[in-house]
Amino acid sequence: MKSLDDDQAVETISIPLAGKSSIADHMVIASGRSSRQVASMATKLAAKIKEEFGKVARIEGLPVADWVLIDADDVIVHLFRPEVRSFYNLERMWAFGDEQDAKAGAA
């Protein structure tokens, strides 16, 4: 999160996935203002993960950099250009179950 903040990522959120999915414990979603910024953030983040944790993060989507996925095992990071993020709307997909659970609990 600090790396993304240092690189001026926009609308950064962290979604806890523990107990909801076996793919990771957390998902981070953030936007960059351009493909160039998204690519730069992804490259720097992967380098920091390797430096600090000794893990080689897998990166998908870097050549185009509209949507870059960084798989760091327990954490999945999605970096988007704003238009692409709006189109896929991953936040809604992962938070949808929580909204339904909250409504059912309030009833």
Contacts in CASP RR format, 6 or more apart in sequence:
PFRMAT RR
TARGET T0000
AUTHOR 0000-0000-0000
METHOD contacts of the structure
MODEL  1
MKSLDDDQAVETISIPLAGKSSIADHMVIASGRSSRQVASMATKLAAKIK
EEFGKVARIEGLPVADWVLIDADDVIVHLFRPEVRSFYNLERMWAFGDEQ
DAKAGAA
1 12 0 8 1.000
1 14 0 8 1.000
1 28 0 8 1.000
3 41 0 8 1.000
3 44 0 8 1.000
3 45 0 8 1.000
3 48 0 8 1.000
4 12 0 8 1.000
4 28 0 8 1.000
4 30 0 8 1.000
4 41 0 8 1.000
4 45 0 8 1.000
4 77 0 8 1.000
4 79 0 8 1.000
5 12 0 8 1.000
7 37 0 8 1.000
7 40 0 8 1.000
7 41 0 8 1.000
7 44 0 8 1.000
7 45 0 8 1.000
8 32 0 8 1.000
8 33 0 8 1.000
8 37 0 8 1.000
9 30 0 8 1.000
9 31 0 8 1.000
9 32 0 8 1.000
9 41 0 8 1.000
9 79 0 8 1.000
10 30 0 8 1.000
10 31 0 8 1.000
10 32 0 8 1.000
10 33 0 8 1.000
10 82 0 8 1.000
11 29 0 8 1.000
11 30 0 8 1.000
11 31 0 8 1.000
11 85 0 8 1.000
12 28 0 8 1.000
12 29 0 8 1.000
12 30 0 8 1.000
13 28 0 8 1.000
13 29 0 8 1.000
13 30 0 8 1.000
13 91 0 8 1.000
14 26 0 8 1.000
14 27 0 8 1.000
14 28 0 8 1.000
15 26 0 8 1.000
15 27 0 8 1.000
15 28 0 8 1.000
15 29 0 8 1.000
15 91 0 8 1.000
15 94 0 8 1.000
15 95 0 8 1.000
16 25 0 8 1.000
16 26 0 8 1.000
17 23 0 8 1.000
17 24 0 8 1.000
17 25 0 8 1.000
17 26 0 8 1.000
17 27 0 8 1.000
17 94 0 8 1.000
18 25 0 8 1.000
18 26 0 8 1.000
20 94 0 8 1.000
23 76 0 8 1.000
24 71 0 8 1.000
24 73 0 8 1.000
24 74 0 8 1.000
24 75 0 8 1.000
24 76 0 8 1.000
25 74 0 8 1.000
25 75 0 8 1.000
26 74 0 8 1.000
26 75 0 8 1.000
26 76 0 8 1.000
27 75 0 8 1.000
27 76 0 8 1.000
27 77 0 8 1.000
27 78 0 8 1.000
27 90 0 8 1.000
27 94 0 8 1.000
28 75 0 8 1.000
28 76 0 8 1.000
28 77 0 8 1.000
28 78 0 8 1.000
29 77 0 8 1.000
29 78 0 8 1.000
29 80 0 8 1.000
29 85 0 8 1.000
29 90 0 8 1.000
29 91 0 8 1.000
30 41 0 8 1.000
30 77 0 8 1.000
30 78 0 8 1.000
30 79 0 8 1.000
30 80 0 8 1.000
31 38 0 8 1.000
31 79 0 8 1.000
31 80 0 8 1.000
31 81 0 8 1.000
31 82 0 8 1.000
31 85 0 8 1.000
32 38 0 8 1.000
32 41 0 8 1.000
32 79 0 8 1.000
32 80 0 8 1.000
32 81 0 8 1.000
32 82 0 8 1.000
33 81 0 8 1.000
33 82 0 8 1.000
34 81 0 8 1.000
35 64 0 8 1.000
35 65 0 8 1.000
35 66 0 8 1.000
35 81 0 8 1.000
36 65 0 8 1.000
38 65 0 8 1.000
38 66 0 8 1.000
38 67 0 8 1.000
38 68 0 8 1.000
38 79 0 8 1.000
38 80 0 8 1.000
38 81 0 8 1.000
39 62 0 8 1.000
39 65 0 8 1.000
39 68 0 8 1.000
41 68 0 8 1.000
41 79 0 8 1.000
42 59 0 8 1.000
42 62 0 8 1.000
42 65 0 8 1.000
42 68 0 8 1.000
42 70 0 8 1.000
42 77 0 8 1.000
42 79 0 8 1.000
43 59 0 8 1.000
43 62 0 8 1.000
45 57 0 8 1.000
45 70 0 8 1.000
45 77 0 8 1.000
46 56 0 8 1.000
46 57 0 8 1.000
46 59 0 8 1.000
46 70 0 8 1.000
49 55 0 8 1.000
49 57 0 8 1.000
49 70 0 8 1.000
49 72 0 8 1.000
50 56 0 8 1.000
50 57 0 8 1.000
53 72 0 8 1.000
55 72 0 8 1.000
55 73 0 8 1.000
57 70 0 8 1.000
57 71 0 8 1.000
57 72 0 8 1.000
58 70 0 8 1.000
58 71 0 8 1.000
59 68 0 8 1.000
59 69 0 8 1.000
59 70 0 8 1.000
59 71 0 8 1.000
60 68 0 8 1.000
60 69 0 8 1.000
60 71 0 8 1.000
61 67 0 8 1.000
61 68 0 8 1.000
61 69 0 8 1.000
62 68 0 8 1.000
65 81 0 8 1.000
66 80 0 8 1.000
66 81 0 8 1.000
66 84 0 8 1.000
67 78 0 8 1.000
67 79 0 8 1.000
67 80 0 8 1.000
67 81 0 8 1.000
67 84 0 8 1.000
67 85 0 8 1.000
67 88 0 8 1.000
68 78 0 8 1.000
68 79 0 8 1.000
68 80 0 8 1.000
69 76 0 8 1.000
69 77 0 8 1.000
69 78 0 8 1.000
69 79 0 8 1.000
70 76 0 8 1.000
70 77 0 8 1.000
70 78 0 8 1.000
70 79 0 8 1.000
78 90 0 8 1.000
80 88 0 8 1.000
END
